[in-house]
Amino acid sequence: MKHFRFSIAVTVVLMAVAGWWGYTRGGVPGMLAALWISAVLGVLEVSLSFDNAVVNASVLRHWNDFWRKLFLTVGILVAVFGMRLVFPLLIVSIATGLGLGDVWTMAIRTPDEYSRHLTDHHAEVASFGGAFLLLVFLNFLFDDDKQLHWLGWIEKKVGKHGTEGLAVLLTLLAAFGTMALVPQGRKLSVLASGVLGVAIYVGVKWISGLLEEEERDPSIGKIISRGSFGGFMYLEVLDASFSFDGVIGAFAITNDVVIIMLGLAIGAMFVRSMTVYLVDKGTLQQFVYLEHGAHYAIGILALIMFASVEYHIPEWFTGLSGVAFIVVSIWSSLRHRRRHAGERAS
């Protein structure tokens, strides 16, 4: 329970702010509606991002205390205010040519117009997020150093012959294929967004690789020995790829940008707490296929994001598809544990 105390405290504060915001705009009925919607959005964010927590934990467990604390302090500020408030405002600002202040005024006074501008550019954001997440999945799938293979010889064979170059090639082909789903006037922007997702993934991994090489230099010190700026940025971009899907889904529930930010912030806090819980309890070591399930869920989410540039994919389907992979991976992990316990006993 101690891992969730801070998240619970923050939730109480954010729910109080949501209640106050709703009361100022609609009295007691507005307050009750704001509290209910904030709670629903928090649950939505957790359901969409549980696999994100598992992947975060798989990276974070190798870091030292400095980088963990940085991720859980500065990282949460970036996740809540940067990715779930400023990032959507920035997209509308670029699309309309307005300043961030004017876009904020639009979001507060004319939320329908703000929502329209934001959803009008869903295709570009989905192409970016789909490309980044697909690379996360493919590079996990093509990792020949994995000792355990969830899909047995098939996954082992794919990992043996797959490379990072092949992952990039397949992702670029997916981005090119996405162009066929959008009108002529938007093909270039959708392709450019997908290529940008690939470029940022490769760039972040390159920076992380450079810092890992410099760990051998004593002048660098121990501060990056179990973490790096590249790794920190990797997790933040990964979170951004997940978070915007939640932002878009939130507008199907409400157009109030303040309630959206508060509700998604509650979910983001619990995702961070789950990440710490998974690391501290060694859950990934106990459930050996949980990391596999999370990455396969990310792969499905990437394909859903590519498809969503043209087709509406219900949020419940996106959330349940990820949960399904997590549940099956836990079941597989329990079977693996029982089987090995039986072998040791015999």
Stockholm file with secondary structure:
# STOCKHOLM 1.0

chainA/1-346         MKHFRFSIAVTVVLMAVAGWWGYTRGGVPGMLAALWISAVLGVLEVSLSFDNAVVNASVLRHWNDFWRKLFLTVGILVAVFGMRLVFPLLIVSIATGLGLGDVWTMAIRTPDEYSRHLTDHHAEVASFGGAFLLLVFLNFLFDDDKQLHWLGWIEKKVGKHGTEGLAVLLTLLAAFGTMALVPQGRKLSVLASGVLGVAIYVGVKWISGLLEEEERDPSIGKIISRGSFGGFMYLEVLDASFSFDGVIGAFAITNDVVIIMLGLAIGAMFVRSMTVYLVDKGTLQQFVYLEHGAHYAIGILALIMFASVEYHIPEWFTGLSGVAFIVVSIWSSLRHRRRHAGERAS
#=GR chainA/1-346 SS CGGGHHHHHHHHHHHHHHHHHHHHHHHHHHHHHHHHHHHHHHHHHHHHHHHHHHHHHHHHTTSCHHHHHHHHHHHHHIIIIIIIIIHHHHHHHHHHCCCHHHHHHHHHHCHHHHHHHHHHTHHHHHHHHHHHHHHHHHHHHTCTTCSCCTTTHHHHHHHHHCCHHHHHHHHHHHHHHHHTTSCGGGHHHHHHHHHHHHHHHHHHHHHHHHHHHHTTSGGGCSTTTTCCHHHHHHHHHHHHHHHHHHHHHHTTTCCCHHHHHHHHHHHHHHHHHHHHHHHHTTHHHHSTTHHHHHHHHHHHHHHHHHHTTTSCCCHHHHHHHHHHHHHHHHHHHHHHHHHHHHHHHC
#=GC SS_cons         CGGGHHHHHHHHHHHHHHHHHHHHHHHHHHHHHHHHHHHHHHHHHHHHHHHHHHHHHHHHTTSCHHHHHHHHHHHHHIIIIIIIIIHHHHHHHHHHCCCHHHHHHHHHHCHHHHHHHHHHTHHHHHHHHHHHHHHHHHHHHTCTTCSCCTTTHHHHHHHHHCCHHHHHHHHHHHHHHHHTTSCGGGHHHHHHHHHHHHHHHHHHHHHHHHHHHHTTSGGGCSTTTTCCHHHHHHHHHHHHHHHHHHHHHHTTTCCCHHHHHHHHHHHHHHHHHHHHHHHHTTHHHHSTTHHHHHHHHHHHHHHHHHHTTTSCCCHHHHHHHHHHHHHHHHHHHHHHHHHHHHHHHC
//
